Amino acid sequence: MKRIITMTVNNRPGVLNRITGLFTKRHYNIESITVGHTEMEGISRMTFVVNVDDERIAEQITKQLNKQIDVLKVVDITDQAIIARELALIKVAVTSATRGEIYTLIEPFRASIVDVSRESVVVQVTGESEKIEALIDLLKPYGIKEVARTGTTAFPRGSQRAASSNKLPFII
């Protein structure tokens, strides 16, 4: 079962190495990792997508990650209402005859062409992993030359306060 685990960490050398080492020692496969700065200076957010056999193992991973130096917070957000996105760049072989077809094909995916050459175009698409997989499958017959994907990044959806509150709700 696929799990999405997010954590906030101090942005220091060696933190990512220690965390991935924990996964390696316990033979957990990391499907994707994204890391980036947060709104707070010196703090980074990491998003791991891991495949585990059951929820007990996912809970064990979370507990072990919480014990790591420089880890501030760990949350398995898989079962929450979340926003999850991935970015992919897909280089597709084209001819003058197929170029127009590619433009038409990518439009429903809200993808865009970010580079054009005589023999290829680079398509940029963002969205959930399933959307990206669907576009890649549709582009395969044209000849995919190269694919680069960021991996999933995610966090829980914002929530509104009760309507009886005198304060305005904060919506992201």
N, C-alpha and C positions, 0 to 999 in steps of 0.2 A: 504494500500500500504506500502510495506517495504521500509524504508529509512536507509541509512548508513551515520551516522554523526560522523565526527572525530573532535577532539579538542586537542590542546596543553594546558597544565596547569602547574602551579608551583607544584612541587612535595612536598606537605606539608600535615601534618595530617588534616583529615576532609574534604579535597577537594572532594573526591569521594562521601562521605556521603552527602554533600550539593548538589551535582549534581544529584545523584539518588533521593534525597528528592524532588527536583524540578519535576522530572518525576512522582513521587508518588503523590504529591499534586495535580497534574493536570490529574491524572488517565491515564497516557500514559504507555503502557506496553513495557518494555525493553526485547527484545528477547535474546540479548547477549551483553556482555561488555568485552572488552579486554583492559588491561592497561599495559604499560611498559615504561621503560626509553627510552629517545631519544638520539640522538647524542650530545645533550647539557646537561651538568651537571645540575641537579636540575629541569629539565623539563621532563614531562611525556606526552605520547600520549595516548589518550583514543579513542576507537572506539565503538560506540553504534549502534546496529541494533534495530530499533523501528518500530512498526506497527502503522500507522496513517491513518485517513480516507481520507485526501486530502492534497494537497501541501500547502495550507494555514496554516494548523496545523504544518506541518514540518517547515515552515518559522517562525512561532510563537515560536516553540521550539528553533530554532537557535538564535533568538533575545533574548529570555529569558536566554539562556545559556551564551551568550556574556556579560550579565550584572553581572554574578556571579564573586565573588572575586576569584582571582588566576586563572581565565580562561583567557588565552592569545589569542587564536584564535579558532573559531568554523566554520566548513565548512560541508555543506551537499554535499557529493561527489557522491550521488546516480546516477546522470545523467552525470557524467564525465567518461572519460576512466580511469578505475581504475584497480589496482591489488588487489584482495581480496582472502584471504586464511583462511583456518580453519584446525585444526589438530584434529584427533580423534584416540582414542585407543579403540579397540573393542575386547573384550574377547569372543572367540567362542569355544563352546564345540566340541571336536574332538574325533574320534576313530582312531585306526591304519588304518582303511579302508578309512576314510574321510580326513585324514591329507594331503595327496597328492592332493586331489581335492581342498582343501582350498588354497594351494600354487599356483595351476594353476589358480584358480578363481581370486586371488588378483593381479596377475601379470599385466594385462592390466591397472590396476588402479595405477600402480607404488607404490603399498603399500608394506610393508615389515612386516615380523614376528619379533617381538622384545622380545617375551618371549614364551617359550615352556614348557609345563608340560604334564604328562600322559593323562590328561583329557581335556586340553584346550590349545589354542594358543592365543597370543595377537597380533592383527594386528594394525599397525600404518599406517595411511593414511593422506596425506595433499592435499588440493585443495579447489575448490569452494564447497559450501554447497551442491549443486546438485550432485556432484561427490560422496561426502561422503554418502549422502542419498541413491544413487544408489548402492553403495557397501554394505551398511547396509541391504538394501532390498534383495540383493543376498545372504547374509550370514544368514539371518533369518531362512531359512529351516534347517540349521545345528545346530541352537540353540545358540542364543546370550545370554551370561551370564551377560555381563556388557558393558556399553558404557560410555566413558568420552570424552567430546568435549570441545574445547577451546572457541568456538564462533569465529565470523569473525573478522579478523584484515585486514585493508585496507588502501591504500593511492593512490593518483592520479598517473597515469603513467608519466614517464619523458617525456620531449619534446625536440626536436632538434631546434637549432637556424636555421635561414634562411641560405641557401647555399652560399649566397653572403657575409656572415660574414667572416672576416679574421681569427677569432678565431675558434678553433676546437670545435665541439659540445660536450656537456657533456651528456653522455648516461648512465643511471643506468641499 
